[in-house]
Amino acid sequence: MRDFARLLRYLGPYRKDMVIGALMVLVESAFEMVIPVIMADIIDVGVANRDVPYILHKGGQMGVCALLALLTGLLYARFSARGAYGWGARIRQAQFEQVQRYAFSNLDRFETASLVTRMTTDVTVLQNAVSGGLRPMVRGPVMLVLGVGLSLWLNAELALVFFVCIPILAVILLGIVGKIAPMYGRLQRAMDRLNHVVQEGLTAIRAVKAFVRGEYEEEKFETVNAELMATSQKTFHYAVLNLPAFQVTMYAASVLLMWFGGNMVLGGTLQVGDLTGVFSYVLQVMNSLMMIANVFLLLTRSLASARRIGEVLDEEIALRSPENGAAEVPDGSVEFENVSFKYHAGAREYALSGVNLHIKAGQTVGILGGTGSAKTTLVQLIPRLYDVSEGVVKVGGRDVREYDLQVLRDAVGIVLQKNVLFSGTVRENLQWGDPQADDETLWAACRTACADEFLERMPKGLDTDLGQGGVNVSGGQKQRLCIARTLLKRPKVLIFDDSTSAVDTTTEGKIRSELAKLTDLTKIIIAQRVTSVMDSDQIIILEDGKVHAVGTHESLLASDPIYQEIYTSQMKGGQSDGGPAA
């Protein structure tokens, strides 16, 4: 309940709509509760005395009450919809903003599909709880109190039926809620798994078709879909038990009232109008109890969703800018001093251990190593995508933890191993690097990255639509656009994380030649090909998360067996002149 109550703080400007909506329900309920009293007067006075003007007068009062109840009900619908969906929009916005602040280590704790579910399905559950639950939440207790009170006023003996029925219904409701409360959490986790399979299948649809694994993916989906169906059936099987339970109790109460009330009418101790009024209140009170029960069920499900949303909002951000962090990176020098790192505090082994490196500003440094040697992990510590477990990483002579995060990451450009382009035009993607860049600046960056070669052949040039995720360009073209985008940041340290692997060696040579002209820029190149790094000022060989050797191409070729093996296998294996085409 604490999670749900805390989320109500996000109502903001919509709090007023919710309050007005609740007031409209109170007024609507009051008008409806007056109608049975007027009806009792019509029967006992108007009908008994055959007073037609009295009947018409009281009938007019009933009509006015009904119209006012309808009007206030419509106003409630308007204000509650604005409040509920405005609240949901603010919660989604808060979650998205929180995820944007997450460090990589925070994101490692949540599956992407789960975050999507928490921003969509879970928020929808909360919206439905408010839009569908506010009216009965207010109306139910009001009608219950007024109905019981007015029934006691009309005839206290018959009203005792309520005090027998209400405890029975309360026990039934508590039993149902206690049974299904944990089931709603399992239901949302089943939804997570379904979304995960859908997302993975759609993201990798080309691989699925290439390997003709459509049937296998269909079986995976069928499994999680059946799991969600079974979980939903079991959950709502118990949830709907409240309806027959309430109906049985309501009909039993009606029979008792008719029996005892009829005998009282025959005995002359009760008027027919009073019996009709009490009977109307019985129906209204039972309906109000059913409303309250439905609110409890909605609230029970919404509590599970509120807890999941709260986990996103409560996640402690692993990386934050220090107070009064340094606002400028003086140069592109990079130092690793006794650096060790592991992704989780409880991990047994370090991904990196005992790393000591010194890279001067303006140098070009190559990094080689086998798969799993922690090359990517090493460079991710420079822009502080992760924090070191031990030791210090310095950029520009200062510990990276002393910089304002935005300042540091603006000064360190990284072309990721997995190329990411967004839906939109080439221009819109490139302007991620510099939102104010004009066409001349954009084309200059494209020429350095050799992206101008294919852009000039496109009819719309910079205004070419890349499609979702850049599906309209090849892998090598994606890489060159990502390089151009990073260059537009004008960083002081530029990191290539195997970001020319899909580019042919001729084009890669042109890119290296253009980058060599940027003498004020520190360049760190992770590569699989020796030709990509052999002209570097120094080459770092990583092995099992440790620095195996550091030196120039000539010194390593003369003395290091690992480098000699890499060089021999590639240069004599005929790979020096080949490579993947763009």
N, C-alpha and C positions, 0 to 999 in steps of 0.2 A: 504493500500500500504506500510505503514511503516513496518508492520509485514513481508511482503514478502521481502522487501529490506534488513531487518535485517537478514533474513535467508540466504541471499546471502553471508553473511560472512562465512558461513560454507562450501563454495566452496573450500577453502584451496588450496591444490595442483591441484585441478581440474579447477581452474580459467583459467589456461593457455589453457586447452582444449577448454573451452568455447570461449575464445578470438580467437583461431585459427579457430574454427568452424564458428564464425561470419565472419572472414576474407574470409573463403572459400565461404561463401554465397555471399559476396560482389563481389568476382571475378567471381563466376558463373553468377550472375545477369548481370555483365558488358558484359560478352561474349554473353549472350542471347539477350541483348539489341542492340548489334551491328548487329545481323542477319537481322532484318527488313531493316536497312539502305543498307546492301549489296544486299538484295533482290530487293529493289527499283532500285538500279543501274543495276541489271541484266535485269529488265523489261524495264526501260527507255533507257538504252544504248545498252545492249547486244541483247535483243529481237528486239528492234526498228530498230537497224542497222544490224540485222542478223549476229552478230559477235560471231561465235561459240567459238573461243579461249578465248574471253573476258568472255563469259558465264561460260566456264569451269574453268577459273582462279578464278572468283568470287564464283563459286560453291565450289571450293576447299577451299576457305577462310571460307565459311559457314560451311563446314564439319569440318574444324579444330576448329572453334569456338564451334560447337556442341560437339565435342569430349572433348575439354578442359572444357566445362560446365559440361559434364558428370563426368569427373575425379574429378573436384572440388566438385561436389555434393556428390560423394562417400566419399571423404575425410571429408566433412562436417558430413556425417552420422556417420563416425567412431568417430570423436572428440566429437560431440554432445552427442552420446550415452555414451561415457566414462565420460564426464562432468556431464550429468544429473543423471546417476545412481550412480556415485561416490558421488555427492552432496546429493542424497537421503539417501545413506548409512550413511553419516556423520550426517545428521539430525536425523535419527533413533538412531544412537549411542548417540548423545547428549541428546535426550529425555530419553533413557534408563538410562543413567548415572544420569540424573536429578532425575528420579523416585527413583533410588537407594539412593539418598540423602534425599528423603522425610521422614519426620516424620510421625507417624501414623495419626496425625491431618491433614497433607497435603493429605494423601491418602484418608481420609474420604471425601474430596471434589470432588473426581473423582470416577466414577464407573470404575471397572476393564475393562468392555467391551469398554468403551469410550477411555480408555488409549490404548487399543489394536487397536482400529480404528484409533486413532491419529498417532500411530507408523506404521500403514500399509496403510490403504486406503488413509488417508490424505497426507501421504508422496508420495504415488503413483500418486495422483492428481498433486502434485508439479512437480514430475519427468516428467509426461506427458505434463505439461504446458511448461516445458523447452525443452524437446526432440521434442515435436510436435510444439512448438511455436517459438523456436529460429530462425528457417529458415524463416518462414513468417514474424517474427518480424523485421528481418534485410532486407529480400528480398522485403517485401511489400513496405516500404517507399522508398527504392532505386529504385525499378521499377516504383513507382508512380512518383517520381521526374524526373527520366530519361525519362520515357515515355511521360510525359507532356512536358518536355523540348524539346525532339526530335520531338514531334508532332508539337510544335510551330515552330520549325526550318523548318520542311517540309512544313507546311501550317498553319499559325496562325488562319485563319478564321475557319477551321474545328476543330481546337483544342479547340475552345470555347465550344464545346459540353461537355468537361470535367468539365468546370466551372459551368455548369448547373446540371450535374449528381452528382458531389461530394457532394454538400450541401444536396441534397435529400437523398443520402445514409447515410450521417452523422446523419441526424435526425432519420432515421429508426434505425440505430445502437444504438444511445443513448436511444431510446425508449425501444428497446429489452433488453439492458444491465440494464437499470433502473428497468425493470420489474422482471428480473430473479436473480438479485444480492442477494436479501434476501432469495430467494428460495434455493440457494445452501447450506446455513447454515442449513435450515430445512432438506435438503436431507441428510446431514452428521449426523444430530441428529437422523434421522430415521434409518440410518445405525448403529448407536450406539445401538438403541433399538433392532434391529435384532440380533446383535452380543451378546447382553446381554441374550436374550432368548436362543440362540444357546449354549452359554457357560454354562448357568445355567442348561439347559436340559442335556447336555453331562456330566457335573460334577455330577449331581444327577441321572444319568441314572439307577443305581441300585434301588434307591428309587422309581423311576417312574415305573420300571418293577414290583417291589414288591407290589406296590399299584395299579397296572394295570391302570395307568393314562396316557398311551401312547396317547390315543385319545385327552385327555385334553391338553397335551403338543403340539400335532399337531394343535389344534385349536388356542393355543397361538401363535405358529409360523405362522400359516396362517394369523392371525390378523396383526402381525408386518410386515410380508412379503407383504401383500396386501397394508399396509400403505406405505412401501418403494416403491412398484410398482406405487401406485397412485402419490406419491410425485415426483418420477422420471419422470413419464409420463407428469405431469403438467409442471415440470421444463423444460424438453427437448422439450415439445410442443412449448414453446415460443422460446427456443434457436434455433430451426431449421428454424424459420421464416426468419432468415437473408438470407438463400439460395434462396428461391423464390423471395424475395425482390431484391436481387442483380441480379438475372437472368432477371427479368422484366426490371430493369433499364439498364442492359447491352444490352439486345435485342432492347430496345427502342433507345439507343445510336447508335447501329449498323444500325438500319433503318434510323435514321436521317443522319448518315454519308453517307450511300449509296444514299440517296435522294439528299442531298446537294452536295456531292462529285460527284455523277453522272452528275448532272446538270453543275457543274464546268468543268468536263471533256468534256462534249458536247459543252460547251461554249468556250473551248480552254484555260481556265485559270488554269487548273490543269492537270498534267500528270497522266496516269494510275498507274505508279510505286509509285508516291507520295501518291495517294489514297490508294494503297495497303499497303504501309508502315504505313500511319496514322491508317488504319483499324487494322493492326497488333498491333500497340501500344494501340489502344482502348481496344482490348482483353486483352493485358498484364496489362494495368492499372486497368481494371475492376477486373481481377484476383488478382492483388495486393491489391485492396480494399477489396476483399472478404477474402484474407489472413489476412489483418489487422483486419477485423471484427471477424474472427475466433480466432485471438490472444486475442482480447478483451473478447470474451466469455471464452476462456481458463483461461485468467487472472482473470476474475470475479470469476470463480469457485475456482481457486487456492488461491485467497485472503481469501475466507471463510476457506479453509483448513489451510492457513498460520496463520490465527487468532487463530484457535483451537490449532495448534502446539505451537504458541506463549504463550498461556495460560499455557501450561505444562512447558515451559522453563522459564516463568516469575513468576511462583508460588514461593512466598517467603518461603524459608525453615524455618519451625517453630523452629527447634532445630539445633543449631550449636555448635561446640566446641569453647570454649573461646580462646582468644589469650593467648599463653603461658600457656595452661591448665595443670593442675597437671598430671604428667606422671606415677604416681604409687599410687595404693590403698593400704594403709598400713595394713589394716586388714578387717575382714568381719562384723564389727559392723554396725548396721542399726538403724537410729533414724528418727522418724517422729515428727516434732515440729509444733503443731497447723496447720496441713495440711488440706487444703480444695481444692477441685478440681471439675471443670466442663468441659465437652468436648468442649463446645462452649462458647465464651465470652458472647453471648446473651442469654444463657440458663437461665431459671428462677430459677432452683434448682441446688444445688451442688450434684454431684455423691458421693463425700466424703466431710465430714465437721468436723472440729475440732478434727482431729486425732492426738493423742500423743502416741507414742510407743517407747520403747527402747529395742533393741535386741543386746545382747552382742555377740562378736565374738566367733564362735564355738558352739553357742547354736542351738538347734533344736526347731523350733517354728511351731505350727500348727494353721491354720486359718479355722474356721468354720462359717457358716452363710447360710441363705436361698438364694434362687435364687434372683438375683437383689440386693444383699446386698453389692456389689462393692468389692468383694474379688479380682477378677482379676484386677480391676482398681487400687487397692491398690498396688499390687506387680509390676504393670507396671511402677509405678513412681520410683522404685528403680534403674533399669537400664536406666532411663530417656527415656523411650519410649514416655512418655508425660511429660510435665513440670507442676508443681503444679500451681494452681491459687493463692493460698495463703500459707504462711508458708514455711518450709524448710524440705527437705529430705536429710539426711546425710548418707554417706557410708564411713567407715573408719575415722569417725570424721570430714569429710569435706562435704560441700554442693555439691550435685551431679553436679550442674551447674558449679563447678570450675574444674571439671575433663575434660580432653580430652575424647570425646565420645567413641573412640575406646578403650581407656584404661579402662574406666568405664565398658563398655559392655563386655570386655574380662574378667573382674573381677567378673561380675555378670552373672551366667549361668541361663537361664530360660527354662524349659521344658514346652512348650506351651500347653494350654488346647486342641487345635486342633493340632493333630500330623501331621507333614509335613515331608514326605520323597520325595526325588527327583529321577527321572529316573536314572538308573545306578546300580552299584553293592553295596553290603553292605559296602565294604571297602570305596568306593567313598563317600558314605553318612556319614560314621563315620569320615572320614578325614575332614569334615567340622569343626569338633571340633579341630583337630590338623592335618594340611596338611602333617606334617613330621612324623606322628606316624608310627612306625613299627608294624609288626604283633603281637609281644609280648605285646606292649602297647594297641593295639586294643583289643586283647583277654582279657587283664586285666580289661579294662573298661566294656567289655561284661559280664565278670564274676560278677562284682559288680552289674550290672543291670539285672543279671540272663538271659541275652540274649544268653549266651553260650549254654544253655539247648537245644534250637531249632537250633542254627547255626551248632552245631556239628552233627546234624542229616541230615543236607543238604549236598549233594554230593560235592558242590563247596565251602562250608564254607563261608569265607569272600568275595569270588568272585561270590556269588550267585546274579543273576540279580533280582532286586526288581520290575521291571516293572514300568510303569508310575504311579507316586504317591504311590509306594509301594503296588500295588494291589496283589502281590504274597505272602504277609504275612498278618496275622490276626491283629485285632485292638490291642490286648494285646502285640503281638510281635512288632508292630510299636512303642508302648509306650516304651517298653524296649530298642529298638534301639535308640529312641530319648533320653532316659536317658543316655545311654552309650555315645552317641555323645556329650552331654552336659558335661559329666564328663571329656571327653578328653580335654576340654578347661582349666581344672585345675582352676576353678573359686574359689573365696574366699567366694562368696555367691551363694548358689544353691537354685533355686526356683522351686517347683513342683506345677504347676497350674492344680490340679485335674488330674495329669498325670499317675495315676495308676488305674483309674476307670474301665479300661477294663481288668485288671489283677486279677486273683483269689486271695483270701485272703492268701493262703499258699505262693504263689510266692511273693505277696506284703510283707509278713512277712520276707521272705528271703532278699528282696531288702532293707527293713528297717534295717535288721541286718547287711548287708554289708555296708550300708551308715553310720551306727553308728560307724564303725571303722575309719571313716574319721573325726577325732576329731578337725582338724584345719579348718574345713569347716562349715560355717553358713548355716543351712538348714531351709528353709521356705516352709511348706507343706500346700497347699490348698487342702482340702478333703471334701467328703460328708460323709465318714464313720468315726465314732468315733475311731474305732480300728486303723485307719491310723495315728491318732495324739495323742492318749491317753498317749503314753510314752514320749511326747515332754517335753522340759524344761518349756515351757509355751504355753498356748493355748489362742488364741484371738478369741473372738466371735464378729462378725460384724452384725449389724442390721440397715438397711436403710442408709447405708453409714456412720455409726457412730460406734465407739468402744463401744460395750455394756458391755463387761467384759474381764478381762485378769487374768489368773491364771493357776495353774496346774490342772491336771485331778481331783485330790482329792479335791482341794479347790472349784473348780467349781461344782463338783458333790454334794458337801455339801451345796453350797450357791446359785447357779445360776439356776433360773427356766428354762431358755431356754436350757441350757446345760443338765439339768436333763431330759427335755422333749426329746431332741435328743437321749440321752443315753438310756432312757427307751424304746423309739419307736424302736431303732435298736437292742439293746441287748435282750430285751424281745420279740421283734417281730420276732426273729429267723434269723436275718440277720448277726449276728456276725460270723457265720461259713460259710456263703455263699457269693455269689457275682458273678459277671460276669466272665466267663471263658476266658482264653487267646485264 
